[in-house]
Amino acid sequence: MPLDPPLSSGPIIVFDGICVLCNGWVRFLLRHDPVGRYRFAAMQSKSGKALLSVHGLDADDPASFLLVEDGRAWTDSDAIRRVLMGLGGVWRVAMLISLVPRVVRDPIYRAIARNRYRLFGTTVCHVPDEAQRARFID
């Protein structure tokens, strides 16, 4: 299934729009990404579900957030590392995450992701202000 042009240009982060932790992550990125490198799609949105599905993730019960960049998908700790490194500056230290083997870091990530509502709660999806609105896909 081909993606719409707005979904195929530039890095997109698909996040859980009702998860407190995930919304905090989006707010963090909005604050630390002044050039607007990353765009966002809530997994509950039409575009978010389409991106999850195209990249083999269950759109109804994803256990991971998704980064889509240059036609390629990253999930779990690799996605977090890549996003932080993409911010540049001091955030490039995130490359050190690679020193921990994926067989250790991904199960920790997935345990947190599976229990995110119980650990952090739920909320309404982040409502972007006027300046941020263009960075959100539907």
N, C-alpha and C positions, 0 to 999 in steps of 0.2 A: 504494500500500500504506500504510494508516494505521499510525502508530507506537503502540506501547504507551504508556499514560499516563506511566510512569517515564521514557520517552524523549522525551516531548513537553513536559516542564516543566523550565525552567531551562537555562542554557547547558551544553552537553556538548562535551568535547574528545575526539575519537577519535585515538588515538596508536598507534604501533607498539610493541607490548608487548615485543618482543625486541631493540629497538634501544637501544644504550647512550645515545646522544644523546637520544632520545625519552623514555626513562625518567628521564634527568637533568632534562629539561624538566618532567616531571610532578612530580618531587621539588621543583624550584624553585617551581612553582606551589603545591604543598601548603604550602611554607614561607612564601610571600608572599601567600597568599590566606586569611588567618585567619578570615574570615567564611564561607568555604566556598561562594563564588559558583559556582565551576566544579566540574562532575562529570566523571568520566573513564570511557571505554570503550576497552579495547584493541581494535585492529582485528582481532585474531585471535578475539575473542569473538563470540557470536551477535549481540548488540546492536550491536557495532562494525561488523560486516559489514553488518547491516541498515541502519544509518545511512549508511555509505559508498554502498551500493547505491541507497538512496532519493535520494541527492544526486548521482547520476551518476558516482561514482568506482568504479573497479575494485577490488572487495573482495579480490581475490586478488593484486593488484600495485599498490597505491596509491602514487603518487609524492608524496603530500601528506598533511599532517595536516588534520583537519577540525574546525572549530568550528561547532556548530549552536546558534543562539540565536534565540529568538522566531520559530521556524519558518523561519528563513533560514540558509543555509550560507555559510561563508567558508573559503577555502583559502589556502595559500601565505603570502606576506608580509602579505596583508590579515588573515588569521586571527591571525598572530603579533601584528600591531599592535593589533588589536581586543582580544585577550586581555590584553596588557600594559596597555592603556589601562583595561580593566575592573578591574584591580587597584587603580587610583586612586593617589593620592599622587604620588611622584616618577616612577612608572611611566607617568604620562600623557605624559611627554616622548616616548613611543613614537609619538605623532602625527607627529613629525618624519620618520618612515619614509615618510610620504606625499609628502615633498618629492622623494624619489627616484622617478622614473617607474616604473610597474609593469613596463614592457617591459625595464627594467634589473634590478629587484630580484627578480622572479619567476623568470627563468632562473637566477639565482644560487641562489635557494632550491631550485629543482628539481634543479640539478646536485648540490647537497649531499644532497638527499633520495635521489636515484638511487644515490649512492655511500655512503650512510650506514653500511652494514655494513662496507664496506672501510675507510672513514675512522675509524669509531668502534667497530666491533665489535658483537657481539651478547651478550645476557645473558638471564637468565630475567626474566619480567615482574615489575615492581615489586610487592612484596607489602605491601599497606597494613597499618599497625598498627590496633589496635582503634578508635582515635579517627578514623582516616581511612577505614575500611571503608565507611561509608555513602556516601562520595563516589564510589565505584566501582560501575559498573553491570556486572552479571554478570562 
